Amino acid sequence: MDASKLKRYRFLTVLLLCALCLPFSGCSRVSNEIIVYTSVDEIYSHPIFEAFEKETGIHVRAVYDIESQKTVGLANRLRAEKKQPQADLFWSGESSIILSLSAEGVVQEWTAFAGRARVLLVNTQLMQDRSKWPKSIFDLISDYPSGTVAIANPLFGTSATHAAALYAAFGSKEGKRFYEAVQSKFIVLEGNGAVRDQVAAGRIAMGLTDTDDAFSAVKDNKPVEMVFLDQGGSGIGTLVMPNTVAIVTGAPNPGNAALLLEYITSRKTQKALYESGWFDIVDFPEDITSPRFGFVTLRRMDVSLQQINDNSAMAAVDMEELFLK
């Protein structure tokens, strides 16, 4: 069964279960609203929720996470509410936590879709000689002096996902050795947005961030360019991080949640999120007439969501040891 048919099957299954549940007491209450926990920035997600409301008449109540704890805070809230769920849907800007939440029974129906990539943002005024720009992520810890590169705290968000992915690719010993060098040489900031801002302002020469943050600086005509690392023959490739959206187990409004899940993952919404700057990679590349970069030919890291999930606990322990001050 292909991905589109599988998604439709899961969607119809949830609706059928909701319909069967309605005649009996103790089943999910019927409501003209849906509560969404999301780590997707409000500037990108709110227009999607508004469009969904206009099309369906279902009111969306969104609960957002803070920048420094993207996804982690909301995931822990979902765990705490497991016996009495308050949210109907969980929409994350990345994918590191979803397998754990599913295994714990916190969420049920979920899908990964579209996404963003990890990228190096370079200040072109501070780094005028392009021949000296890094080509690999490992160049950052070997070829540049301390204070040259910034990174978001790898305890949280996509920076934490990146750590788990590197552990999956190289093993925990090599992964920890890399982040020991990061801890001693990099400037560690609150989030990816802060990395973008410091590089764009010329306070730091380079910074690891996500494509959505990097493109916002490019769009604002800041003196910056993006570098996709490890694209050569021996390179490990760029980490691509899909969004994930999941129905909360025991959701008060599972039918509404199924409708919104289908809406968020639709090709129409993916195109809208691409055009707004949230996505930089979509599941339907033929819908994008002027791509910002060649995401179809991008060399990606060869690690699966399961491998990242399997290494996330070990990576988190090491990141706490190194970066929790």
C-alpha positions in Angstrom: 0.0 0.0 0.0 1.5 3.4 -1.0 1.9 6.3 1.5 -1.2 8.2 0.3 -3.5 5.2 0.4 -2.1 4.2 3.9 -2.7 7.7 5.2 -6.3 7.7 3.8 -6.9 4.2 5.4 -5.7 5.4 8.8 -7.7 8.6 8.5 -10.9 6.6 7.7 -10.2 4.1 10.4 -10.1 6.8 13.1 -13.3 8.4 11.8 -15.0 5.0 11.9 -13.9 4.4 15.4 -15.2 7.8 16.4 -18.6 7.1 14.8 -19.0 3.8 16.5 -18.1 5.4 19.8 -20.7 8.2 19.7 -23.8 6.2 20.8 -22.2 4.9 24.0 -21.6 6.7 27.3 -18.0 7.2 28.4 -16.8 7.8 24.8 -15.2 11.0 23.6 -17.3 14.1 24.0 -18.5 15.8 20.8 -17.2 19.3 20.4 -16.9 22.0 17.8 -13.2 22.6 18.7 -9.9 20.9 18.7 -6.9 21.5 21.0 -3.5 21.3 19.3 -0.1 21.2 21.1 2.5 22.4 18.6 6.1 23.4 18.5 5.6 24.9 15.0 6.2 28.7 15.2 2.9 30.5 15.5 3.7 32.7 12.5 3.6 29.6 10.3 1.0 27.4 12.0 -1.7 30.0 12.9 -2.6 30.7 9.2 -3.1 27.0 8.7 -5.4 26.8 11.7 -7.3 29.8 10.5 -7.8 28.2 7.0 -8.9 24.9 8.6 -11.5 26.8 10.8 -12.9 28.6 7.7 -13.3 25.3 5.8 -14.7 23.2 8.6 -16.2 25.5 11.2 -14.1 23.7 13.8 -12.4 26.1 16.2 -8.6 25.4 16.8 -7.1 26.2 20.2 -3.3 26.0 19.9 -0.9 25.6 22.7 2.7 26.6 21.8 6.0 25.6 23.2 8.9 28.0 24.1 11.9 28.4 21.8 14.4 26.9 24.2 12.4 23.7 24.8 10.9 23.1 21.4 8.9 19.8 21.4 10.4 18.5 24.7 8.2 20.7 26.9 5.0 19.7 25.1 6.0 16.0 25.0 6.4 16.0 28.7 3.1 17.7 29.1 1.4 15.1 27.0 3.0 12.4 29.2 1.8 14.1 32.4 -1.7 14.2 31.0 -1.8 10.7 29.7 -4.4 9.5 32.1 -6.6 12.5 31.3 -5.6 13.9 27.9 -6.3 17.5 27.3 -5.0 17.8 23.7 -6.4 16.2 20.6 -3.5 16.6 18.2 0.3 17.0 18.5 2.1 18.8 15.7 5.9 18.9 16.0 8.4 20.7 13.9 10.7 17.6 14.0 10.6 13.9 14.6 12.9 12.9 17.4 10.2 12.3 20.1 7.3 10.8 18.2 8.4 7.1 18.3 8.9 7.3 22.1 5.5 8.9 22.5 3.9 6.2 20.4 5.7 3.4 22.2 4.5 4.9 25.5 0.9 5.0 24.3 0.7 8.7 24.5 -0.1 9.1 20.8 -1.6 6.7 18.3 -2.2 7.7 14.7 0.9 9.6 13.5 2.7 10.5 10.3 6.0 12.1 9.2 5.8 14.5 6.3 7.8 17.2 4.5 10.4 19.0 6.6 13.5 21.0 7.0 17.2 20.4 6.9 20.2 21.3 9.1 22.4 23.9 7.5 25.4 26.1 8.2 24.7 29.8 8.0 27.8 31.8 7.1 28.3 35.6 7.4 29.8 36.6 4.1 31.4 39.8 5.5 33.3 37.9 8.2 34.0 35.0 5.9 34.9 36.6 2.6 37.2 33.9 1.3 34.9 31.1 0.1 37.8 28.7 -0.3 38.0 28.7 3.5 34.4 27.8 4.1 33.8 24.4 5.7 32.7 21.5 3.6 32.1 19.0 6.4 30.6 19.3 9.8 33.9 18.0 11.2 35.7 21.0 9.7 33.9 23.1 12.2 35.8 21.5 15.2 39.2 21.2 13.5 39.8 24.2 11.2 38.4 27.2 13.1 39.3 29.0 16.3 37.0 29.0 19.4 34.1 31.4 19.2 33.8 31.2 15.4 30.8 28.9 15.3 27.5 29.0 17.1 25.0 26.2 17.9 21.6 26.0 19.6 21.7 24.1 22.9 21.8 20.4 21.9 19.6 19.5 24.9 16.5 20.7 22.9 14.8 20.7 19.6 16.4 20.0 16.3 19.8 20.6 17.7 19.1 17.6 20.0 17.8 15.6 17.1 21.1 16.4 15.2 23.1 15.0 18.1 21.1 11.8 18.2 21.5 11.5 14.4 25.3 11.9 14.7 25.3 9.2 17.4 23.4 6.9 15.1 25.8 7.6 12.3 29.1 7.2 14.2 28.4 5.5 17.5 28.2 7.0 21.0 32.0 7.3 21.5 32.6 9.3 18.3 29.5 11.2 18.9 30.5 12.3 22.4 34.0 13.1 21.2 32.5 15.5 18.6 30.3 17.2 21.1 33.1 17.5 23.6 34.9 19.6 20.9 31.7 21.5 20.4 31.4 22.3 24.1 35.0 23.6 24.2 34.9 25.6 21.0 31.4 26.6 20.0 29.2 29.4 21.3 26.0 27.7 22.7 22.8 29.8 22.3 19.2 29.4 23.4 17.8 28.3 20.0 18.2 28.2 16.3 16.6 31.7 15.9 19.3 33.1 18.2 22.0 31.4 16.1 20.6 33.0 13.0 20.4 36.4 14.6 23.9 36.4 15.9 25.4 35.3 12.5 23.2 37.8 10.6 24.3 40.6 12.8 28.0 39.7 12.3 28.7 38.9 15.9 29.5 35.3 15.0 31.0 34.1 11.7 29.0 30.9 11.3 26.2 28.9 13.0 24.4 25.6 12.6 20.7 26.1 12.3 17.6 25.0 10.3 16.8 26.0 6.8 13.7 27.9 7.8 15.7 30.2 10.1 18.5 30.5 7.6 16.1 31.4 4.8 14.5 34.1 6.9 17.8 35.8 7.2 18.5 35.5 3.4 15.0 36.9 2.7 15.8 39.9 4.9 18.9 40.6 2.8 21.3 39.9 5.6 24.9 39.3 4.5 24.6 35.5 4.9 24.6 32.4 2.8 23.7 28.8 3.5 26.1 25.9 3.2 24.9 22.3 2.9 27.7 20.3 4.5 29.0 16.9 3.7 27.7 16.8 0.1 30.8 15.3 -1.4 31.5 11.7 -2.2 32.7 10.7 1.3 30.4 13.1 3.1 27.7 11.9 5.5 25.1 14.2 4.0 22.7 16.7 5.5 20.2 15.8 8.2 16.6 16.2 7.0 14.0 16.4 9.7 10.4 15.8 8.8 7.5 17.3 10.7 5.3 14.9 12.6 1.6 15.1 13.5 -0.2 12.6 15.8 -3.6 12.0 17.3 -3.3 11.9 21.1 -4.5 8.6 22.6 -7.8 9.2 24.4 -8.2 12.6 22.7 -11.5 14.3 23.7 -12.2 15.0 20.0 -10.5 12.3 17.9 -12.8 12.9 14.9 -11.7 16.5 14.7 -8.1 15.5 15.3 -8.3 13.1 12.3 -9.7 15.9 10.1 -6.9 18.3 11.1 -4.2 15.7 10.7 -5.4 15.1 7.1 -5.6 18.8 6.5 -2.1 19.6 7.8 -0.4 16.8 5.8 -2.3 17.6 2.5 -0.4 18.7 -0.5 -2.2 22.0 -0.4 -1.1 22.8 3.1 2.4 21.5 2.4 2.7 24.0 -0.5 1.3 26.8 1.7 3.9 26.0 4.4 6.7 25.9 1.9 5.7 29.3 0.5 5.5 30.7 4.0 9.0 29.6 4.7 8.4 26.9 7.3 9.0 23.9 5.1 12.0 23.7 2.7 11.3 20.1 1.6 7.9 18.8 0.6 6.4 15.4 -0.3 5.2 16.7 -3.6 8.2 18.4 -5.3 6.2 18.8 -8.5 4.0 21.4 -6.8 7.0 23.7 -6.2 7.8 25.7 -9.4 10.7 27.8 -8.0 12.5 25.8 -5.2 14.8 27.7 -2.9 17.4 24.9 -3.3 17.7 21.5 -5.0 16.0 19.5 -2.2 15.3 16.6 -4.6 19.0 16.1 -5.2 20.2 16.9 -1.7 22.4 14.3 -0.2 20.8 13.2 3.0 22.2 11.5 6.1 21.5 7.8 5.9 19.8 7.5 9.3 16.2 6.5 10.0 13.8 7.9 12.5 14.1 4.6 14.4 17.9 4.9 14.6 17.7 8.5 15.8 15.1 7.4 18.4 17.3 4.5 19.5 20.3 6.9 20.1 18.4 9.8 21.6 18.6 8.6 25.2 22.3 8.1 25.2 22.9 11.4 23.3 20.6 13.2 25.8 22.7 11.9 28.8 25.9 13.1 27.2 24.4 16.4 26.2 23.2 17.0 29.8 26.7 16.2 31.1 28.3 18.6 28.6 25.8 21.4 28.3 23.6 21.5 31.4 25.3 24.2 33.5 
